[in-house]
Amino acid sequence: MPNMSQTGFGLGLPLLSGRRSGNPKAGSLANAAIVADFNAWRFAVTTVPLDDIATASPEHLRRKRAASFDELFAFEAASTETRFYLDQNGHWRNDLSAHQPRQDWRDGRRRLRLEAGKTNLLTHSADPSNPVWNATQLSLVAGVGDPAGGNTAFRLIPTAADTPHALSRMSAHRASATNGTTYTHSAIVKPDGYGALIFECDVTNGGTYRQCGLDIATGTIAGDSSGGAIAMSSHPLPNGFYQISATFTADTSKTIDGGWFIVPHAASAKNFIGDETSGLIFWNQQLEAGHYPSDPIITDDTAASRATETARFSPLVEAIMQPSAASILVRGRITQALNADHRDAVIVGGGQADMQMLGAHYADSAPHHQMRGHNGDDFQFPINGNWNSSFGAVAAFDETSIRASVNGSPAMGRDEDGGGDRSALYLSRAISSASNYADALYDLVAIYPQRLADSDIAALSTLP
């Protein structure tokens, strides 16, 4: 794996430009022509001019200079206040201008955040006191500390009545579901005396209500009467908050009746007597089409959207991938669900068609990563863990073979010409469609001007 201390990269030291002491391994960042270190937010690019790249030797292409993000990526993101990111203090921020990349600090380190476009269908999503919401047997306390570092959250306290204590939508303000469409209803919450919720809705069984319970801190599921039709999850956020979600596919077209019921435990009955002190802190709720929750989108009187973020490699970077041999390393974390209904997520894609050079795939037998060559053939790698885990992936090609490795697996591939048109390359998507977009956090991208040996490919894909 690359040793950044050997290259001086990310340590405030001058970047190497061809003069190296010792003999760094082939997979060292010193031997890359392009490096995007999102953790340190530092970038390096070959000193060879664009017009000379096609005929330059690997030795010359490895000589690098410091660069900017804009020299490596043509980035587009039309949205502003609907693009939240987590700062170094674990607070959600939405202060970016259009076409400014998100530097997200979740998991305690800075990374490039990329997401597909989404729409929050719930109006007044962060204000449960608004008349569009129905707070049943709940006392609402405003001005509570929120995950954005302000005081816009609400504390929801069940009353002493022996009844359900729920937050739902008033009938005139419910979102409409379309038969066959999958939705995810999420909320950002913090246990404050009670630590469990039951989600209920009436669109997964022909209009009949189904429910599922969730322990927020542990993610334990209980009281599932949906037969698996409602998939619940909980993801920890900084400062004691969690993003909880319920994913379901509508089997009828109607407005969605349902909501969140606060309960002492995931397996508890909805009816209970509150102590009028314990409760839950709610910040924002989101209902969006798709199989997983995305980052927050806060709404007012109307639904709000976040545009797709597009990170296309610059012409200079794409030119490094055009000669007959090259290797690309990508490290990051996919933050979306992959399942039988949503099997693929592109990590690096482009070319003349929907080429997937590196990507994630779900198989019925076991989830695995896959890599596709320019002709659409794929190589599959069984992995351990889920898709919210970090990954390292390498694709390499020359005139005689295409090879790949994921998370340290032995390199595998095929003996054939790995060339072809590799222009119009993107992170997180293919060229003609965003349908298999990968919502992800990126740590590192490095491109080498040669097809690395199998041992170097496997070592590079091994996570630090």
PAVOFI-922076 format. One record per residue (C-alpha): x negated, y negated, z negated; residue in one letter. Coordinates in steps of 0.02 Angstrom, whole numbers, padded with zeros to 5 digits, always signed. Layout:
// residues N
XYZa...
END
This chain:
// residues 464
+00000+00000+00000m-00062-00178+00030p-00161-00257-00110n-00124-00442-00109m-00271-00479-00221s-00386-00417-00082q-00317-00543+00042t-00296-00692-00071g-00115-00696-00013f+00012-00759-00138g-00123-00806-00265l-00157-00986-00216g-00316-00937-00124l-00364-00977+00056p-00295-00857+00184l-00421-00750+00275l-00451-00792+00457s-00549-00643+00519g-00695-00651+00397r-00673-00516+00267r-00789-00445+00137s-00792-00257+00118g-00687-00144+00227n-00501-00163+00183p-00388-00019+00227k-00292-00026+00389a-00132-00059+00292g-00204-00207+00198s-00118-00372+00232l-00288-00433+00292a-00260-00325+00447n-00086-00392+00484a-00055-00524+00616a+00102-00590+00532i+00141-00596+00345v+00298-00664+00262a+00278-00650+00073d+00447-00705+00010f+00400-00674-00173n+00268-00810-00165a+00358-00901-00022w+00196-00903+00077r+00174-00861+00260f+00031-00824+00379a+00023-00809+00567v-00111-00762+00692t-00223-00901+00755t-00203-00837+00933v-00092-00955+01035p+00073-00887+01099l+00019-00884+01282d-00135-00779+01240d-00055-00648+01127i-00018-00524+01266a-00202-00506+01311t-00282-00532+01139a-00368-00389+01048s-00303-00326+00880p-00461-00396+00800e-00421-00571+00861h-00236-00556+00818l-00280-00515+00638r-00360-00685+00612r-00230-00787+00521k-00190-00962+00462r-00064-01026+00337a+00108-01054+00412a+00284-01108+00363s+00447-01011+00356f+00507-01104+00511d+00356-01044+00611e+00404-00862+00580l+00594-00871+00586f+00728-00964+00682a+00854-00976+00540f+01038-01023+00553e+01166-01041+00414a+01306-01163+00446a+01381-01154+00271s+01326-01262+00125t+01422-01256-00040e+01486-01079-00007t+01307-01010-00006r+01260-00975-00187f+01090-00912-00245y+01017-00869-00416l+00879-00986-00474d+00732-00948-00590q+00841-00975-00743n+00972-00850-00685g+01098-00986-00639h+01202-00985-00481w+01166-01136-00370r+01251-01197-00211n+01150-01353-00170d+01076-01300-00003l+01095-01396+00158s+01148-01310+00318a+01015-01198+00397h+00910-01194+00238q+00860-01018+00183p+00912-00953+00013r+00769-00916-00108q+00856-00800-00231d+00778-00752-00400w+00885-00605-00455r+00787-00461-00530d+00660-00589-00593g+00571-00625-00428r+00599-00738-00279r+00662-00659-00118r+00745-00709+00044l+00933-00683+00032r+01031-00638+00189l+01219-00602+00197e+01350-00580+00330a+01495-00701+00339g+01636-00675+00215k+01798-00762+00165t+01871-00775-00011n+02058-00756+00013l+02102-00814-00164l+02135-01000-00186t+02080-01089-00347h+01968-00939-00375s+01876-01010-00527a+02024-01090-00617d+02142-00964-00700p+02238-01111-00777s+02300-01163-00605n+02484-01123-00570p+02434-01000-00432v+02379-00882-00573w+02489-00788-00695n+02406-00763-00865a+02517-00637-00955t+02498-00637-01145q+02328-00721-01131l+02267-00880-01214s+02153-00979-01099l+02010-01082-01169v+01926-01198-01044a+01752-01276-01051g+01657-01114-01082v+01477-01091-01025g+01470-01022-00848d+01336-00928-00748p+01297-01087-00651a+01230-01173-00806g+01386-01279-00830g+01546-01264-00930n+01677-01218-00801t+01713-01039-00859a+01868-00987-00956f+01885-00878-01108r+02035-00761-01093l+02099-00704-01263i+02235-00570-01278p+02378-00618-01394t+02445-00516-01539a+02593-00454-01435a+02595-00265-01407d+02604-00285-01218t+02486-00289-01068p+02367-00437-01061h+02336-00475-00878a+02276-00604-00753l+02364-00591-00586s+02430-00699-00445r+02599-00783-00442m+02708-00704-00308s+02705-00856-00192a+02514-00860-00194h+02467-00679-00164r+02350-00632-00024a+02414-00521+00115s+02341-00351+00153a+02335-00270+00325t+02363-00083+00342n+02198+00007+00367g+02089-00137+00308t+01970-00114+00161t+01962-00253+00030y+01854-00288-00121t+01923-00387-00269h+01781-00447-00380s+01756-00559-00530a+01608-00628-00627i+01640-00595-00811v+01554-00585-00980k+01613-00474-01124p+01658-00579-01274d+01737-00459-01398g+01820-00348-01267y+01717-00258-01137g+01834-00164-01021a+01958-00200-00883l+02091-00105-00786i+02120-00154-00605f+02291-00120-00530e+02363-00149-00357c+02509-00089-00252d+02438-00070-00076v+02349+00099-00085t+02501+00212-00103n+02640+00143+00006g+02684+00004-00116g+02668+00108-00275t+02551+00041-00410y+02387+00128-00444r+02252+00083-00569q+02075+00118-00625c+01980+00070-00783g+01801+00007-00799l+01682-00015-00944d+01593-00175-00894i+01424-00149-00978a+01400+00035-00933t+01498+00046-00770g+01592+00198-00838t+01754+00236-00747i+01906+00300-00842a+02094+00308-00825g+02088+00326-00636d+02265+00358-00575s+02219+00310-00397s+02144+00478-00350g+01987+00388-00295g+02082+00260-00190a+02012+00121-00300i+01822+00119-00317a+01760+00017-00466m+01584-00047-00498s+01489-00162-00615s+01324-00250-00578h+01229-00345-00714p+01184-00527-00686l+01075-00642-00791p+01133-00718-00956n+01252-00578-01003g+01368-00592-00852f+01422-00451-00736y+01495-00444-00562q+01635-00317-00570i+01730-00256-00418s+01872-00146-00358a+01869-00085-00178t+02022-00011-00094f+02094+00020+00079t+02271-00038+00111a+02390+00092+00179d+02529-00034+00204t+02541-00214+00263s+02609-00325+00124k+02559-00454-00004t+02448-00382-00141i+02527-00372-00312d+02408-00327-00452g+02267-00395-00557g+02149-00371-00704w+02209-00305-00872f+02096-00337-01022i+02083-00182-01133v+01972-00127-01279p+01904+00023-01181h+01912+00084-01001a+02024+00229-01052a+02139+00122-01161s+02323+00098-01127a+02368-00072-01053k+02480-00108-01203n+02385-00157-01360f+02386-00288-01497i+02250-00417-01478g+02160-00487-01629d+02178-00664-01555e+01990-00690-01569t+01908-00565-01450s+01917-00590-01264g+01825-00598-01098l+01742-00744-01008i+01797-00764-00826f+01709-00876-00700w+01758-00836-00520n+01869-00709-00432q+01851-00656-00253q+01955-00554-00131l+01869-00517+00033e+01879-00392+00174a+01742-00262+00160g+01673-00118+00058h+01574-00215-00072y+01571-00383-00162p+01466-00523-00091s+01394-00674-00179d+01516-00802-00251p+01626-00910-00140i+01725-01035-00245i+01888-01101-00173t+02009-01244-00205d+02176-01265-00115d+02130-01152+00031t+02029-00996+00065a+01844-01030+00096a+01713-00944+00203s+01526-00920+00206r+01450-00910+00381a+01334-00769+00431t+01151-00806+00399e+01043-00769+00551t+00855-00744+00536a+00782-00713+00708r+00595-00690+00724f+00513-00837+00812s+00444-00816+00990p+00268-00806+00918l+00315-00662+00802v+00416-00572+00936e+00264-00583+01051a+00162-00481+00926i+00291-00341+00945m+00289-00344+01135q+00119-00262+01175p+00105-00074+01189s+00067-00046+01004a+00124-00125+00841a+00186-00083+00666s+00309-00174+00555i+00329-00161+00366l+00485-00222+00275v+00515-00217+00087r+00675-00270+00001g+00838-00215-00075r+01003-00184+00013i+01145-00254-00093t+01295-00178-00008q+01386-00013-00013a+01364+00119+00120l+01494+00257+00133n+01591+00363+00255a+01686+00210+00318d+01535+00095+00330h+01385+00202+00372r+01252+00087+00446d+01158-00069+00399a+01024-00144+00512v+00861-00199+00430i+00768-00246+00590v+00863-00248+00753g+00871-00329+00924g+00807-00291+01097g+00915-00285+01251q+01053-00187+01164a+01103-00149+00985d+00933-00076+00946m+00902-00030+00765q+00715-00021+00736m+00738+00000+00549l+00901+00029+00459g+00999+00113+00321a+01124+00251+00353h+01247+00352+00251y+01265+00538+00286a+01402+00648+00214d+01275+00772+00144s+01161+00641+00063a+01123+00458+00095p+00968+00429+00198h+00873+00292+00289h+00853+00301+00476q+00742+00222+00608m+00791+00205+00789r+00679+00178+00939g+00721+00066+01086h+00819+00208+01166n+00935+00232+01018g+00859+00394+00953d+00846+00402+00765d+00737+00482+00631f+00817+00514+00463q+00739+00511+00289f+00826+00580+00134p+00802+00461-00013i+00834+00462-00199n+00943+00334-00284g+01078+00220-00215n+01078+00078-00090w+01060-00051-00228n+00883+00016-00253s+00729-00062-00176s+00658+00007-00014f+00498+00004+00085g+00509+00046+00270a+00383+00053+00412v+00408+00077+00598a+00257+00101+00712a+00239+00134+00898f+00115+00146+01040d+00117+00216+01217e+00122+00396+01156t+00228+00399+00997s+00350+00313+00882i+00334+00346+00695r+00419+00289+00536a+00415+00311+00347s+00532+00258+00207v+00490+00246+00022n+00327+00343+00040g+00398+00489+00140s+00278+00577+00260p+00278+00488+00427a+00387+00569+00557m+00441+00528+00733g+00426+00581+00912r+00292+00595+01045d+00354+00477+01179e+00320+00303+01244d+00368+00185+01103g+00369+00032+01214g+00519-00057+01283g+00591-00231+01262d+00571-00286+01082r+00616-00467+01107s+00757-00552+01012a+00716-00466+00848l+00815-00505+00690y+00812-00467+00506l+00974-00388+00443s+01064-00375+00610r+01060-00320+00790a+01068-00438+00937i+01246-00424+01003s+01343-00388+00846s+01342-00421+00659a+01456-00271+00623s+01313-00174+00544n+01236-00323+00457y+01133-00279+00303a+01167-00390+00153d+00994-00385+00075a+00856-00467-00025l+00687-00467+00062y+00518-00461-00025d+00396-00443+00118l+00380-00427+00306v+00212-00389+00387a+00174-00350+00569i+00014-00261+00622y-00054-00273+00801p-00084-00086+00813q+00004+00080+00783r-00054+00125+00607l-00107+00302+00563a+00023+00415+00482d-00065+00407+00314s-00063+00216+00318d+00120+00214+00369i+00168+00322+00220a+00059+00221+00101a+00133+00056+00161l+00312+00113+00135s+00274+00167-00044t+00343+00038-00165l+00218-00044-00284p
END
